[in-house]
Amino acid sequence: MMGGKISDIVKIRNLVVQGKYEFSIHAERERELDMITVWELEDALRDCESIENYLDDPRGESCLVL
């Protein structure tokens, strides 16, 4: 694992499987412009690895995943 903790990835995967997430307006717009389906994003997030954590993000704790 490069920069993230295993527990972060487990949490992300669980939230995706449970459907307990939401897209920001900006993310939704970008997703549509890039013609990426919700299913493709969910599939990628179920098999991702954390690269960087942003604990002080003003929008709330977040991370960059690959």
C-alpha positions in Angstrom: 0.0 0.0 0.0 1.6 3.3 -1.0 0.2 6.1 1.1 -3.0 4.9 2.6 -4.1 2.5 5.4 -5.8 -0.8 4.7 -8.7 0.3 6.9 -9.3 3.3 4.6 -9.7 1.0 1.6 -11.9 -1.4 3.5 -14.1 1.5 4.5 -14.3 2.8 0.9 -15.2 -0.6 -0.4 -17.8 -1.2 2.2 -19.4 2.2 1.6 -19.5 1.5 -2.2 -21.1 -1.9 -1.7 -23.7 -0.5 0.7 -24.4 2.5 -1.7 -23.5 4.9 1.2 -21.7 7.6 -0.8 -22.6 10.6 -2.9 -21.0 12.6 -5.7 -20.4 16.3 -5.4 -22.0 18.4 -8.1 -18.5 18.9 -9.6 -17.7 15.2 -9.5 -21.0 14.4 -11.2 -20.4 17.0 -13.9 -16.9 15.6 -14.5 -18.1 12.0 -14.6 -20.7 12.9 -17.2 -18.3 14.9 -19.3 -15.8 12.0 -19.3 -18.7 9.6 -20.1 -17.9 7.4 -17.1 -20.8 5.4 -15.7 -21.6 5.1 -12.0 -21.1 1.3 -12.4 -17.5 1.9 -13.8 -16.7 4.1 -10.8 -18.1 1.6 -8.3 -16.2 -1.2 -9.9 -12.9 0.8 -9.8 -13.5 1.7 -6.1 -14.2 -1.9 -5.1 -10.6 -2.7 -6.3 -8.7 0.4 -5.5 -5.6 1.3 -3.5 -5.0 4.4 -1.5 -2.2 6.6 -2.7 -2.6 9.7 -0.5 -4.7 10.8 2.4 -5.9 14.4 2.9 -6.9 14.6 6.6 -7.2 18.4 6.6 -9.4 18.8 3.5 -11.9 21.6 4.2 -14.7 19.5 2.7 -13.9 16.6 5.0 -11.3 13.8 5.3 -10.6 12.4 1.8 -8.0 10.4 -0.1 -6.7 9.9 -3.6 -7.1 6.3 -4.9 -5.8 4.4 -7.9 
